[in-house]
Amino acid sequence: MPRFHVDGPLSPGQTFSLPDAVVRHVHVLRLQTGDVITLFDGAGGEYRAELVDIAKRAALARIDEHSDREAEPPYRVILAQGIAGGDKMDWLIEKAVELGVAGIAPLTAERGVVRLAGERALRRQAHWQALTRAACEQCGRNRVPEVAPPRDLDAWLANLPAAAEGELRLLLSPRADVSFAALPVEAPRGTVTLLIGPEAGFSPAEEQASIDAGFVTLGLGPRVLRTETAGIAVLAALAARWGGW
């Protein structure tokens, strides 16, 4: 059944005018009046809806019922990712959403090749947020992770609140003090923040600033993974360890 994210709030019995982007998908998929679709607004659960009118540039759907089905893992992970160049960041965000990440903080760093500011940063953030919505439509999630505005690592660290009880902050580093096997067997009660550098990694000063902010350096074995591989590998491993599958 085709799934589409729409801005809510939605409610059963409502006849809803679908947004332009969804109308385009309706035409691409060659859906017809009477076809059933799934809508979700990000507030939780999803809605069964029927297409009741389709025009060239508009479509109406009648919302029939709400289901409280969710596909979230039993833990909360924020991915703080050094911005990767080219299409790597797009791919990484899409896959991280599929693996259950709850939020994404794109970061610029001393050794990073990407610099974003002003209107360019806002456009890139909007693009990444659209990717998260599309990934949720595809993978069956009903809660859309938020992509934060791109920020410099130092500014981001300076605005982090003190770690709450049960919170876990992990910094991937080839000079790690902790192996993956040493992580808790049970999922932490608080948020897990996973911090990963750009292609060339964080500088020693940036690593130390992260450690000063409460991050523990985490290693993934003898092989050095690319930045677009590392986060996905950890998210998949955490899902296996903490019951996210």
C-alpha positions as CSV (number, residue, x, y, z in Angstrom):
1,M,0.0,0.0,0.0
2,P,1.5,3.4,-1.0
3,R,2.6,5.5,2.0
4,F,2.8,9.3,2.1
5,H,3.8,11.8,4.7
6,V,1.6,14.9,5.0
7,D,1.5,17.8,7.3
8,G,-1.1,17.2,10.0
9,P,-3.0,17.0,12.1
10,L,-5.1,14.2,10.5
11,S,-8.2,12.6,11.9
12,P,-10.6,9.8,10.8
13,G,-13.6,11.0,8.8
14,Q,-11.6,14.0,7.4
15,T,-11.5,14.6,3.6
16,F,-8.0,15.8,3.0
17,S,-6.5,17.7,0.0
18,L,-3.2,16.1,-0.7
19,P,-0.1,18.3,-1.1
20,D,1.4,18.8,-4.5
21,A,4.3,16.4,-4.0
22,V,1.9,13.6,-3.0
23,V,-0.3,14.4,-6.0
24,R,2.7,14.0,-8.3
25,H,3.4,10.6,-6.7
26,V,-0.3,9.6,-7.1
27,H,0.0,10.2,-10.9
28,V,3.4,8.5,-11.2
29,L,2.0,5.4,-9.5
30,R,-1.1,5.6,-11.7
31,L,-3.4,5.4,-8.7
32,Q,-7.1,5.6,-9.3
33,T,-10.2,6.8,-7.5
34,G,-11.1,4.2,-4.9
35,D,-7.5,3.1,-4.3
36,V,-6.4,2.8,-0.7
37,I,-3.3,4.6,0.6
38,T,-1.6,5.2,4.0
39,L,-1.0,8.7,5.3
40,F,1.1,9.7,8.4
41,D,1.7,13.1,9.9
42,G,4.7,12.3,12.1
43,A,2.6,12.6,15.3
44,G,2.4,8.8,15.7
45,G,0.6,6.0,14.0
46,E,-0.8,6.0,10.5
47,Y,-4.1,6.5,8.7
48,R,-5.9,4.4,6.2
49,A,-7.3,6.6,3.5
50,E,-9.2,6.2,0.2
51,L,-8.6,8.4,-2.9
52,V,-12.0,10.0,-3.6
53,D,-11.1,12.4,-6.4
54,I,-8.1,12.8,-8.6
55,A,-7.6,15.7,-11.0
56,K,-4.6,16.8,-13.0
57,R,-3.1,18.9,-10.2
58,A,-5.1,17.9,-7.2
59,A,-6.3,14.9,-5.3
60,L,-8.6,14.3,-2.3
61,A,-8.4,11.5,0.2
62,R,-11.0,10.5,2.8
63,I,-9.3,9.3,6.0
64,D,-11.1,6.1,7.2
65,E,-9.3,5.0,10.4
66,H,-6.2,5.4,12.5
67,S,-3.7,2.6,13.4
68,D,-1.2,3.0,16.3
69,R,1.4,0.9,14.5
70,E,4.9,2.1,15.1
71,A,8.3,1.0,13.7
72,E,10.6,2.8,16.2
73,P,13.5,1.0,18.0
74,P,13.3,0.7,21.8
75,Y,16.0,3.2,22.2
76,R,16.8,6.7,20.9
77,V,19.9,7.5,18.9
78,I,21.0,11.0,17.6
79,L,23.5,10.8,14.8
80,A,25.9,13.8,14.9
81,Q,27.7,13.4,11.6
82,G,30.6,15.3,10.1
83,I,29.2,16.4,6.7
84,A,30.5,14.2,4.0
85,G,31.1,15.4,0.5
86,G,29.3,14.7,-2.7
87,D,26.3,12.4,-2.5
88,K,27.7,10.5,0.5
89,M,25.7,12.6,3.0
90,D,22.4,12.0,1.2
91,W,23.0,8.2,1.2
92,L,24.1,8.2,4.8
93,I,21.0,10.1,6.0
94,E,18.6,7.9,4.0
95,K,20.2,4.7,5.5
96,A,20.4,6.1,9.0
97,V,16.6,6.8,8.9
98,E,16.0,3.2,7.7
99,L,18.0,2.0,10.7
100,G,15.9,3.9,13.2
101,V,17.9,7.0,14.0
102,A,15.8,9.6,15.9
103,G,17.6,12.8,14.8
104,I,20.5,14.0,12.7
105,A,22.9,16.8,13.5
106,P,25.1,17.7,10.5
107,L,28.4,19.2,11.6
108,T,31.3,21.0,9.9
109,A,34.7,20.3,11.2
110,E,38.3,21.5,10.9
111,R,39.3,18.8,8.4
112,G,36.0,18.6,6.6
113,V,35.8,19.4,2.9
114,V,32.2,20.8,3.1
115,R,31.5,24.3,4.3
116,L,27.9,25.4,4.7
117,A,26.5,28.8,5.9
118,G,23.6,31.1,5.3
119,E,21.1,30.3,2.6
120,R,23.2,27.4,1.3
121,A,23.0,25.7,4.7
122,L,19.2,26.3,4.9
123,R,18.7,24.8,1.5
124,R,20.8,21.8,2.3
125,Q,19.0,21.2,5.6
126,A,15.6,21.4,3.8
127,H,16.9,18.9,1.2
128,W,18.1,16.5,3.9
129,Q,14.8,16.8,5.8
130,A,12.9,15.9,2.6
131,L,15.1,12.8,2.3
132,T,14.1,11.7,5.9
133,R,10.4,12.0,5.0
134,A,10.9,10.0,1.8
135,A,12.9,7.3,3.7
136,C,10.1,7.1,6.3
137,E,7.6,6.6,3.6
138,Q,9.6,3.8,2.2
139,C,10.7,2.0,5.3
140,G,7.4,2.1,7.3
141,R,8.3,4.6,10.0
142,N,5.6,7.0,11.2
143,R,7.8,9.4,13.1
144,V,10.1,11.6,11.0
145,P,13.6,12.3,12.4
146,E,14.5,16.0,12.6
147,V,17.5,17.2,10.7
148,A,19.1,20.0,12.7
149,P,20.6,23.1,11.0
150,P,24.3,22.5,10.0
151,R,26.6,23.8,12.7
152,D,30.3,23.9,13.4
153,L,31.4,21.2,15.8
154,D,32.7,23.6,18.4
155,A,29.5,25.6,18.5
156,W,27.4,22.4,18.7
157,L,29.5,21.1,21.6
158,A,29.3,24.4,23.4
159,N,25.4,24.3,23.3
160,L,25.1,20.7,24.4
161,P,23.5,20.5,27.9
162,A,25.1,18.4,30.6
163,A,24.6,14.7,30.0
164,A,21.4,13.5,31.7
165,E,21.2,10.3,33.8
166,G,21.2,7.3,31.5
167,E,22.5,9.2,28.5
168,L,25.3,7.8,26.5
169,R,27.7,9.8,24.3
170,L,29.9,7.9,21.9
171,L,32.7,9.3,19.7
172,L,34.0,7.0,17.0
173,S,37.8,7.2,16.9
174,P,40.7,4.9,15.7
175,R,42.3,5.9,19.0
176,A,39.4,4.6,21.1
177,D,39.5,3.6,24.8
178,V,36.4,1.4,24.5
179,S,35.5,-1.4,22.2
180,F,32.1,-2.1,20.9
181,A,31.9,-5.3,23.0
182,A,32.2,-3.1,26.2
183,L,29.0,-1.3,25.5
184,P,26.0,-2.1,27.7
185,V,24.1,-5.2,26.8
186,E,20.7,-3.4,27.5
187,A,19.7,-0.2,25.8
188,P,20.3,2.9,27.9
189,R,17.3,4.7,29.3
190,G,18.5,8.0,27.9
191,T,19.5,9.3,24.5
192,V,22.5,7.8,22.8
193,T,24.4,10.4,20.8
194,L,26.8,9.0,18.2
195,L,29.5,11.5,17.0
196,I,31.3,10.7,13.8
197,G,33.9,12.9,12.0
198,P,34.0,13.8,8.3
199,E,36.2,12.0,5.7
200,A,39.5,13.0,7.3
201,G,38.2,12.6,10.8
202,F,38.2,15.1,13.7
203,S,41.4,16.9,14.7
204,P,43.1,15.9,18.0
205,A,41.8,19.2,19.5
206,E,38.2,18.4,18.3
207,E,38.4,15.0,19.8
208,Q,39.6,16.4,23.1
209,A,36.8,19.0,23.1
210,S,34.3,16.2,22.5
211,I,35.7,14.1,25.3
212,D,35.5,17.2,27.6
213,A,31.8,17.4,26.6
214,G,31.2,13.9,27.9
215,F,31.9,11.7,24.9
216,V,33.6,8.3,25.3
217,T,35.8,7.2,22.4
218,L,34.5,4.0,20.8
219,G,36.5,1.8,18.4
220,L,35.2,-0.7,15.8
221,G,38.2,-2.9,15.5
222,P,41.4,-2.9,13.5
223,R,39.9,-1.5,10.2
224,V,39.4,2.2,9.7
225,L,35.9,2.7,8.2
226,R,34.9,5.5,5.9
227,T,32.7,8.1,7.4
228,E,29.6,7.0,5.4
229,T,30.2,3.4,6.5
230,A,30.9,4.0,10.2
231,G,27.6,5.4,11.3
232,I,25.6,2.8,9.4
233,A,27.7,0.0,10.8
234,V,27.2,1.2,14.4
235,L,23.5,1.7,14.0
236,A,23.1,-1.8,12.6
237,A,25.2,-3.3,15.4
238,L,23.2,-1.4,18.0
239,A,20.0,-2.7,16.6
240,A,21.3,-6.2,16.9
241,R,22.6,-5.6,20.4
242,W,19.6,-3.7,21.8
243,G,16.6,-5.3,20.0
244,G,16.1,-2.8,17.2
245,W,15.3,-5.4,14.6
